[in-house]
Amino acid sequence: RDRDPDRNQPQEIRLLHPPPHYRQTGPSTTQIVAVLTLLPVGGSLLALAALTLTGTLIGLSIAIPLFIIFSPVIVPATIAISMAVAGFLSSGAFGLTGLSSLNYGLKRMIRANAGAGVGKGQAKRGMWDMVGYVGQKTKDVGQNMENKAHEGGGAVRT
């Protein structure tokens, strides 16, 4: 009895601050409205998922015998298409890697020459000269390999 801090306070203050056991602990009105709104949406999406799964299973039950009958054609075609897709993807990856490495080299060269008074334009020209040299060298090596292949028809030496 002596430990009650609200005992000596007026009655109005006690009503403004109810004890903890009178506080609301359940969900708020906005939470209830949100749940009631989302239930039909979630139910509709679940129904669509069930219909899609059912359609997929029916389609597979029809298509599996056809896959077995036509497998001598489908398997090599799948392998060829997979290899083509892998080739295109790896080509793109190599191209992006090459471009990013050229960009890195250009930025590095600009940063290294910034203290020596070399301008950005001169650094770009130097990089393009290097790219042109590498391109010409690659073309020369390819032409040399083609010539040797036509001459000897055998092993190619570089």
C-alpha positions in Angstrom: 0.0 0.0 0.0 2.8 2.4 0.8 4.6 1.7 -2.4 1.8 2.9 -4.7 3.1 6.2 -6.3 -0.4 7.2 -7.6 -2.0 7.1 -4.1 -1.3 10.7 -3.2 -2.2 12.1 -6.6 -5.6 13.6 -7.5 -8.1 11.3 -9.2 -8.0 13.1 -12.6 -4.3 12.3 -13.1 -4.9 8.7 -12.4 -7.5 8.6 -15.2 -5.2 10.3 -17.7 -2.5 7.6 -17.1 -4.2 4.2 -16.9 -2.3 1.3 -15.5 -0.4 -0.9 -18.0 -3.0 -3.7 -17.8 -5.6 -1.4 -19.4 -3.4 -0.6 -22.5 -4.5 -2.1 -25.9 -2.2 -5.0 -26.9 -4.1 -6.2 -30.0 -3.7 -5.1 -33.6 -4.6 -1.6 -34.6 -7.5 -0.7 -36.9 -5.2 0.0 -39.9 -3.6 -3.4 -39.5 -7.0 -5.1 -39.5 -8.0 -3.2 -42.6 -4.8 -4.1 -44.3 -5.2 -7.8 -43.6 -8.8 -7.7 -44.8 -7.7 -6.0 -48.0 -4.9 -8.3 -48.7 -6.7 -11.6 -48.1 -8.7 -11.5 -51.3 -5.6 -10.5 -53.3 -3.5 -13.3 -51.8 -6.4 -15.8 -52.3 -6.7 -14.8 -55.9 -3.0 -15.2 -56.5 -3.0 -18.5 -54.8 -5.9 -19.7 -57.0 -4.0 -18.5 -60.1 -0.9 -20.4 -58.9 -3.0 -23.6 -58.5 -4.5 -23.2 -61.9 -1.1 -22.7 -63.5 0.3 -25.7 -61.7 -2.6 -27.8 -62.9 -2.2 -26.6 -66.5 1.5 -27.3 -66.3 0.9 -30.9 -65.1 -1.7 -31.6 -67.8 0.6 -30.1 -70.4 3.5 -32.3 -69.3 1.4 -35.4 -69.2 0.5 -34.8 -72.8 4.0 -33.7 -73.9 6.1 -36.4 -72.3 5.1 -39.1 -74.7 5.9 -36.7 -77.6 9.3 -36.0 -76.1 10.0 -39.7 -75.9 9.0 -40.3 -79.5 10.9 -37.3 -80.9 13.9 -37.5 -78.5 16.4 -38.4 -81.3 15.7 -35.0 -82.8 15.1 -32.9 -79.6 18.2 -33.9 -77.7 20.7 -32.8 -80.4 18.7 -29.7 -81.1 18.8 -28.8 -77.4 22.5 -29.4 -77.2 23.1 -27.2 -80.3 20.9 -24.4 -79.0 22.6 -24.6 -75.5 26.0 -24.4 -77.1 25.0 -21.4 -79.2 23.5 -19.6 -76.2 26.7 -20.3 -74.2 28.8 -19.0 -77.1 26.8 -15.8 -77.3 26.9 -15.2 -73.6 30.6 -15.9 -73.3 31.3 -13.7 -76.3 29.4 -10.9 -74.6 31.2 -11.5 -71.3 34.6 -11.4 -73.0 33.7 -8.2 -74.9 32.6 -6.5 -71.7 35.7 -7.6 -69.9 37.9 -6.3 -72.7 36.1 -3.0 -72.8 36.3 -2.6 -69.0 40.0 -3.4 -69.1 40.6 -0.9 -71.8 38.7 1.7 -69.8 40.7 0.8 -66.7 44.0 1.2 -68.6 42.9 4.5 -70.1 42.0 5.9 -66.7 45.2 4.5 -65.2 47.3 6.1 -67.9 45.5 9.4 -67.6 46.1 9.4 -63.8 49.7 8.4 -64.2 50.4 11.1 -66.7 48.4 13.8 -65.0 51.4 14.8 -62.9 53.7 14.9 -66.0 51.6 17.5 -67.7 50.1 15.2 -70.3 46.6 16.1 -71.2 43.6 13.8 -71.4 43.5 14.1 -75.2 47.1 13.0 -75.6 46.5 10.1 -73.3 43.5 9.0 -75.4 45.5 9.3 -78.6 48.2 7.1 -77.0 45.6 4.5 -76.0 44.0 4.6 -79.5 47.5 4.2 -81.1 48.0 1.1 -78.9 44.6 -0.3 -79.8 45.3 0.3 -83.5 48.7 -1.4 -83.2 47.2 -4.5 -81.5 44.4 -4.6 -84.1 47.0 -4.4 -87.0 49.2 -7.1 -85.4 46.1 -9.4 -84.9 45.2 -8.9 -88.5 48.7 -9.6 -89.7 48.9 -12.8 -87.6 45.5 -14.0 -89.0 46.6 -13.2 -92.6 49.9 -15.1 -92.0 47.9 -18.2 -90.6 45.5 -18.1 -93.6 48.4 -17.9 -96.1 50.2 -20.8 -94.5 47.0 -22.8 -94.4 46.5 -22.3 -98.1 50.1 -23.1 -99.0 50.7 -26.2 -96.9 47.2 -27.3 -96.3 48.6 -28.8 -93.1 49.9 -27.6 -89.8 49.9 -23.9 -89.1 52.9 -22.3 -87.5 53.1 -18.8 -86.1 
